[in-house]
Amino acid sequence: MTASLARAVTVTESDDGPYAQLVTVGPHVISADEDETFGGRDSRPSPYEFLMAGLGACTAMTLRLYATPTWLAIAKDVRRAAPREDAIGRR
């Protein structure tokens, strides 16, 4: 397996609401939208939720990277991310 290189990311409006976006990362296509509180339709994860998911995945992968060679047992799932209102003080 070869090392993954950074892939192009494109973001375009999806015409499915005022904030809905289509995000293409290499061969992958994901969608984003804003919460109704912020003027969106809440039809997809928000950019904030994608950010939290990315940080969570990166943290979990890093823990696994360091735990595996040392045979350190770590939990398969950890659930806790600051809700958006906690992070930005709105709602």
PASEBA-1860 file (N, C-alpha, C; in nm, 3 decimals):
! residues 91
1> MTASLARA> 0.084/-0.117/0.000/0.000/0.000/0.000/0.089/0.124/0.000 ~ 0.054/0.221/-0.082/0.134/0.343/-0.090/0.076/0.450/0.001 ~ 0.160/0.546/0.036/0.115/0.656/0.121/0.014/0.741/0.044 ~ -0.088/0.788/0.116/-0.191/0.871/0.055/-0.141/1.014/0.041 ~ -0.158/1.070/-0.077/-0.121/1.208/-0.100/-0.246/1.295/-0.079 ~ -0.225/1.422/-0.051/-0.338/1.513/-0.036/-0.417/1.516/-0.166 ~ -0.549/1.511/-0.155/-0.635/1.512/-0.273/-0.704/1.647/-0.285 ~ -0.742/1.679/-0.405/-0.813/1.805/-0.429/-0.949/1.802/-0.361
9> VTVTESDD> -0.988/1.914/-0.305/-1.118/1.930/-0.242/-1.192/2.040/-0.318 ~ -1.314/2.007/-0.361/-1.397/2.108/-0.428/-1.528/2.122/-0.353 ~ -1.575/2.243/-0.340/-1.701/2.271/-0.271/-1.788/2.352/-0.368 ~ -1.909/2.302/-0.392/-2.003/2.372/-0.479/-2.141/2.376/-0.415 ~ -2.217/2.479/-0.446/-2.353/2.487/-0.394/-2.437/2.377/-0.456 ~ -2.528/2.318/-0.377/-2.607/2.207/-0.427/-2.747/2.247/-0.471 ~ -2.784/2.373/-0.455/-2.919/2.422/-0.491/-3.028/2.349/-0.413 ~ -2.997/2.300/-0.295/-3.094/2.231/-0.210/-3.107/2.306/-0.078
17> GPYAQLVT> -3.121/2.435/-0.086/-3.131/2.518/0.034/-3.028/2.629/0.028 ~ -3.043/2.727/0.114/-2.954/2.843/0.106/-2.808/2.814/0.139 ~ -2.780/2.710/0.218/-2.643/2.682/0.258/-2.593/2.544/0.220 ~ -2.676/2.463/0.157/-2.638/2.326/0.122/-2.522/2.326/0.022 ~ -2.425/2.239/0.047/-2.304/2.231/-0.035/-2.273/2.086/-0.069 ~ -2.214/2.065/-0.184/-2.157/1.935/-0.221/-2.007/1.948/-0.209 ~ -1.945/1.855/-0.138/-1.801/1.858/-0.116/-1.743/1.732/-0.180 ~ -1.648/1.751/-0.270/-1.582/1.640/-0.337/-1.438/1.634/-0.290
25> VGPHVISA> -1.399/1.516/-0.242/-1.261/1.492/-0.199/-1.213/1.370/-0.275 ~ -1.130/1.394/-0.376/-1.090/1.284/-0.461/-1.214/1.218/-0.518 ~ -1.231/1.085/-0.503/-1.348/1.016/-0.556/-1.471/1.022/-0.465 ~ -1.458/1.082/-0.348/-1.567/1.083/-0.249/-1.650/1.210/-0.259 ~ -1.782/1.195/-0.245/-1.871/1.311/-0.246/-1.952/1.308/-0.117 ~ -1.947/1.418/-0.044/-2.025/1.432/0.079/-2.103/1.562/0.069 ~ -2.203/1.577/0.152/-2.286/1.696/0.150/-2.282/1.764/0.286 ~ -2.301/1.894/0.285/-2.303/1.971/0.409/-2.420/2.070/0.403
33> DEDETFGG> -2.471/2.105/0.520/-2.578/2.204/0.531/-2.567/2.267/0.669 ~ -2.633/2.377/0.688/-2.636/2.441/0.819/-2.760/2.399/0.895 ~ -2.753/2.408/1.025/-2.864/2.385/1.115/-2.972/2.489/1.087 ~ -3.098/2.454/1.116/-3.208/2.549/1.096/-3.189/2.677/1.176 ~ -3.127/2.665/1.294/-3.100/2.781/1.377/-3.013/2.883/1.304 ~ -2.929/2.836/1.213/-2.838/2.924/1.141/-2.884/2.949/0.998 ~ -3.010/2.916/0.966/-3.067/2.947/0.836/-3.065/2.836/0.734 ~ -3.011/2.720/0.770/-3.010/2.607/0.678/-3.133/2.520/0.695
41> RDSRPSPY> -3.131/2.405/0.634/-3.243/2.310/0.644/-3.210/2.191/0.734 ~ -3.088/2.183/0.783/-3.042/2.071/0.868/-3.063/1.937/0.797 ~ -3.039/1.937/0.665/-3.059/1.816/0.586/-2.935/1.728/0.579 ~ -2.822/1.782/0.626/-2.694/1.711/0.623/-2.611/1.758/0.741 ~ -2.500/1.693/0.769/-2.413/1.744/0.875/-2.364/1.885/0.842 ~ -2.347/1.965/0.946/-2.297/2.102/0.926/-2.145/2.101/0.914 ~ -2.087/2.209/0.864/-1.941/2.216/0.861/-1.880/2.196/1.000 ~ -1.945/2.250/1.102/-1.896/2.231/1.239/-1.895/2.083/1.276
49> EFLMAGLG> -2.002/2.011/1.239/-2.008/1.867/1.270/-1.902/1.789/1.193 ~ -1.876/1.829/1.068/-1.766/1.766/0.993/-1.632/1.794/1.060 ~ -1.614/1.915/1.109/-1.489/1.949/1.178/-1.472/1.862/1.302 ~ -1.579/1.849/1.382/-1.572/1.766/1.503/-1.546/1.619/1.466 ~ -1.610/1.572/1.359/-1.588/1.434/1.314/-1.443/1.414/1.270 ~ -1.389/1.511/1.198/-1.250/1.502/1.152/-1.152/1.501/1.268 ~ -1.176/1.588/1.365/-1.088/1.591/1.483/-1.098/1.462/1.563 ~ -1.221/1.411/1.576/-1.241/1.286/1.649/-1.174/1.168/1.579
57> ACTAMTLR> -1.190/1.161/1.446/-1.127/1.053/1.370/-0.975/1.063/1.376 ~ -0.922/1.183/1.364/-0.777/1.203/1.369/-0.723/1.160/1.506 ~ -0.792/1.199/1.612/-0.749/1.162/1.747/-0.751/1.011/1.765 ~ -0.861/0.948/1.721/-0.873/0.802/1.735/-0.765/0.729/1.655 ~ -0.738/0.776/1.533/-0.636/0.713/1.450/-0.497/0.731/1.510 ~ -0.471/0.848/1.566/-0.341/0.873/1.630/-0.323/0.784/1.752 ~ -0.427/0.771/1.834/-0.420/0.681/1.950/-0.393/0.538/1.905 ~ -0.463/0.495/1.801/-0.443/0.359/1.750/-0.301/0.342/1.697
65> LYATPTWL> -0.251/0.443/1.629/-0.115/0.438/1.573/-0.012/0.414/1.683 ~ -0.028/0.484/1.795/0.069/0.469/1.905/0.040/0.348/1.992 ~ -0.086/0.306/2.002/-0.122/0.194/2.089/-0.086/0.058/2.028 ~ -0.103/0.044/1.899/-0.084/-0.086/1.834/0.056/-0.145/1.855 ~ 0.165/-0.071/1.830/0.297/-0.133/1.848/0.329/-0.166/1.994 ~ 0.262/-0.102/2.088/0.292/-0.125/2.229/0.194/-0.223/2.293 ~ 0.100/-0.275/2.214/-0.004/-0.365/2.264/-0.090/-0.301/2.371 ~ -0.098/-0.171/2.370/-0.181/-0.098/2.465/-0.327/-0.112/2.424
73> AIAKDVRR> -0.410/-0.155/2.517/-0.553/-0.171/2.486/-0.622/-0.035/2.496 ~ -0.696/-0.001/2.391/-0.775/0.121/2.395/-0.918/0.089/2.354 ~ -1.011/0.172/2.397/-1.152/0.150/2.367/-1.178/0.164/2.217 ~ -1.276/0.090/2.169/-1.312/0.098/2.027/-1.389/0.225/1.994 ~ -1.466/0.275/2.088/-1.540/0.398/2.060/-1.540/0.492/2.179 ~ -1.524/0.616/2.150/-1.528/0.721/2.250/-1.624/0.825/2.196 ~ -1.724/0.862/2.276/-1.824/0.955/2.227/-1.832/1.078/2.316 ~ -1.787/1.187/2.265/-1.812/1.315/2.330/-1.748/1.425/2.249
81> AAPREDAI> -1.830/1.508/2.200/-1.783/1.628/2.131/-1.867/1.742/2.183 ~ -1.809/1.857/2.194/-1.882/1.973/2.244/-1.995/2.006/2.148 ~ -2.118/2.012/2.199/-2.227/2.057/2.110/-2.198/2.197/2.060 ~ -2.249/2.229/1.947/-2.221/2.357/1.884/-2.251/2.475/1.977 ~ -2.361/2.467/2.050/-2.396/2.579/2.137/-2.293/2.599/2.249 ~ -2.230/2.490/2.294/-2.124/2.501/2.394/-2.000/2.569/2.334 ~ -1.973/2.537/2.210/-1.853/2.586/2.146/-1.861/2.732/2.107 ~ -1.980/2.777/2.065/-1.989/2.915/2.019/-2.083/3.001/2.103
89> GRR> -2.147/2.941/2.202/-2.230/3.017/2.294/-2.359/3.071/2.236 ~ -2.415/3.004/2.136/-2.541/3.049/2.075/-2.652/2.952/2.107 ~ -2.774/2.990/2.071/-2.898/2.914/2.082/-2.974/2.952/2.201
END
